[in-house]
Amino acid sequence: MKNAVSGSFVGLAAILLGAMAVPASAQVPVGDARAGAQRAATCAGCHGIGGLRNAYPDVFHFPKIGNQHPEYIVAALQAYRSGERSHPTMRAIASSLSDQAMADLAAFYGQGGLRATTAGGK
């Protein structure tokens, strides 16, 4: 009985360690804030206007995404893309974004989303 228990523990440990190993190709890309600034025009239509609300189908306040943690932005976009989060417009937008594009947007908004400081210093 003791060998069966220790064998089960070793097997479980191997599975857990294998699940924690992430191949290099599956790593999240590093975001480029300048590229994100160029992509952010689509986002600014809703997220760039303070206090903007949408009344259909329910009253919805667009969240502020400037200075948000980049990891959160990527996770939210991935959740919209997968359907885990349900907002038709965001799902459509996120579905068109690559992982690199998500990382770029996250880098841009993570530093405040200030176009003037990221797009060529203009």
N, C-alpha and C positions, 0 to 999 in steps of 0.2 A: 504494500500500500504506500509506503514511504517513497519508493521509486516512481510510482504512478503520479504522485503529487508533485514531486520535484521535476519529473519529466513534463508535466503539464505547465508548471511554472516556467521552465526553460523555453517551451514552445510559445507561450504567451509573451514572454520577454522578447523573443526573436521577432514575433509579429509586430509588437509595438515599436521596436527599434527599426524594423524595416519600413514601417509607416512613417517614421519621423525622417527618414533619409529622403531628401528632395533632390532629384536629378537637376543638374545645372540648367537644362533646357526648360524646366518647369518653374524657374525662378521668375519673380515679378521683374519686369524691365525697369530700368532707372528712368525716371521722368525728366524731360527737358522743358523747363519753364518757358523758354522762348517759343518752342513749338506749341506748347499749351496755350500761350497767348494768342497765337494765330488761329487756333481751333476754338477759342472761347467766345467768338462772336455769336455762335448758336446759343450758348448758355446765357449770355448777357441779356438776351431778349426777355428772359423771365427772372433769372437770378441776379441781374445787374440793376434792377429797379427796386429801390427800397419800398416796402409796404405793398408791393403788387399782390393782388389776389385774383383768383379765378373763381367764378361762381358756378361753373358746371363741371361735373355733376353735383359736387358739393363745394362749399366755400373752402378754398384751399389757399393757404399762404405759401408763397415760394420761399424756401429757406435761403438764408444767407450762406454762401459757400466760400467766400473769401476768408482766409486764415483758418480754414478747416484743416484737420489733420489729413495729409495725403492718403494715408492708409484707409481712412474712413471713406474718402471720396472714391477710391478704387473699389472698395468693398461694396459701396452703394451702387456704383455703376454696374458692377458684375451682378449684383442682385437684381437690378432692373433687367439686365440682358438675359438672365436665366429665367425670369418670371417670378422669382422669389418675392420681389417687390412689385406691386401692381399699380402702375400709373401708365396709361397708354402712350402718352407722349414721351415720357422718359424711357419706356421700354423700346420704343422705335428708335430714339436717338442712341441709346446704349447699344442696341443691336448692331448699329452701324460702326461702332468704335472697336478698334483693335485693342489688345492689351497695352500696346505702346501708346496709343492715343489716350487711353484712360490714365496711364502713368504721367503723360505730358500734362494733361488737364489738372491732375492732382498736384503736380509740382507747381504749376502756375497758381492755382487757387490756394495751395498750402502756404505760399509766401505772400498772400494777401490779394492775389488776382489784380495787381496793379499794372495795367498795360504799359504805362509810361516807364516803369522801371525794368521791364523785361523785354519789350519789343524794340531792340536796337537802341535803347537809352533815349528815346525821343520824348 
